[in-house]
Amino acid sequence: MKKILFLFSLIAVISCKEEQKPKDFMTFSGKIIDKNSDSIVIRNETYSKTIKVNEDGTFKDTLKVKTGNYSFYDGGESTSLFLQNGYDLSMSLDTKMFDETIKYTGIGSESNNYLAEKSLMQETLFPPSLFDFEETEFKSALSNINSKRISFLNENKNIDSTLYRIEKENIDKFEGEYLEYYSKQEEMNKARAAKFADFIGQPSPIFTNYENYEGGNSSLNDLKGKYVYIDIWATWCGPCIAEIPSLKNVEKEYHDKNIEFVSISVDNGRGYKNRSKEAAKEGWKNMIAEKELGGIQLYADKDFESDFIREYRINSIPRFILIDPDGNVVNADAPRPSSPKLKKLFDTLSI
């Protein structure tokens, strides 16, 4: 009898140990409202997996991963994930407000909610024209940014220890890396200025009959006799959106001067369901209304393929252009609204 009892006890111990053996996979599920694609992709430098998204926006699959950072891509936008085997992670999001609506539940949710919240926090953390600051101001801004990052990390000590270590290492290297980059900025600025130097003093490329948000159409020649500061942007462009508050402030400060502020949208369907250009145009109109954008708001006729955009060799945005009252180019790569260099330029020209 004692031998039998011992045998049962041994079996129970072995079974218990087998139950405690960590999983060599994880599950990832969720629901996407207004999905951009019929699949999502999870990937990093060494891993990639495509997961089918059902008609109702739901998805579920198992993944075998190495613990670390991954990217989630839904066919329109992306976000960061922290994954490891053993997780049972569920995600929800609405593509109309992608970053703002990402939420996680289940095992692994603490670390991934941290990453989603950090992404939102950092959208307002970095001054858009940080590298235009003078060195003393630049160093002060870096210190302030890093202090906020440290505080945010310390408020989230419940995240996975590996992720915490990675985040802490990034914070520790942050100021040194940015200072090194700042020291190279002078050479980069000279190279960029040289790239567009051939425009200076030349007649500007023109746009004709671009749709005007206020109604009708507008052309560049309609604005001769005034300086024209042009903002090339799109509703899906984060850095473009970040410039809006500064642009509104500059418009307000110079509203009675001899200058017109023109914003040209190159929205091409990116960020909208099925990359719909019709939806993109509606999104453009909605954002102008929601953010109460001023100046002259125009819609390019062929987005990035428009003659005006191509002649100015624009392949990334935001891009800013300054034209003089005679229609000649002052600067084909003008300072951003958030840059202290813009007002200095305006003052030099006595606008």
Disulfide bonds with the S-S distance in Angstrom:
Cys237-Cys240 2.28
